[in-house]
Amino acid sequence: MKFISFGIAVFLILLVISFFLTKRIFRYSKKGFVKRLIVFTLIQVFLTSVTILVLMIPYYKAGETAHQFLHSDEKTEFIDNKKYYAFLNDSSRTAVIFYPGSSVDEYAYSYLASSIAADGVDVYVIKSPLHFPLLNGKGAANIFQETDYEKIFIGGHSLGGYVASRYASDSYSEIDGLFLLGAYPFGKIDERIRFISIYGSEDGILDRKEYEARRQYWPKDSEEQVIDGGNHSYFADYGLQRLDHEALIDRKTQMELTHKLISEFIWSPTHGSLTMQTTE
């Protein structure tokens, strides 16, 4: 029933758009009703076709387990809106802003987000049109405008990490730390930003050549953690991504290790220079 209602609503919106576009096209013309009707019909067919194609763009849906964490509990409050979903604590002065990977359901990261939040940090997961983070690169700005935290960490997975690093590069004065999961940075990371890179040893999607080339953009005091047996897909619950390698550890283990690494990174009072560590 909801699907039918949604379809009718979209169709009516397209009718209105088609009407105004047709009216605009013929605003200086006295063409007859038939020609106007033909143009109106062509516009409506075009807009409907484009809308259907957009809605049919495939993406990786969150698994059943991920949906089990989308709720409030005794420690955190779960909120969900068009801009993001979040797990919030009563008096946290630290926030994490997270950009999901491309074509991945944002809710797939619920375990990682809720686990980090349970340690006393407010966590926001940015939503993007068509699940494509490049279309909402400034999404983190909404949180800065709505809140007032003492410390803010930003991060992301895959393309989401690239987008998060670009935001950090543009707004480095507002960011305390940056973490990337299976990703490399957009450009130079300011030396004042703490930085950690995490990826799985079996990652079949991360471009290792580009990853190494962009190591030059890391701050001097950077940390790198390789999850032994982990892959690209198991940072969240959305199945195995195309072209990725099979992991040698289970998904829950990789997500737990990732949670541990990020929380240690956030709460660590000091940040030393580390070249590489392997998490087993």
Helices and strands as residue ranges (DSSP letters): H 2-25, H 33-55, H 64-67, E 77-80, E 84-88, E 94-99, G 106-109, H 110-117, E 122-126, G 129-131, G 133-136, H 139-146, E 151-157, H 159-170, G 172-174, E 177-181, E 194-200, H 208-213, G 214-217, E 222-227, G 233-235, H 251-267, E 277-279
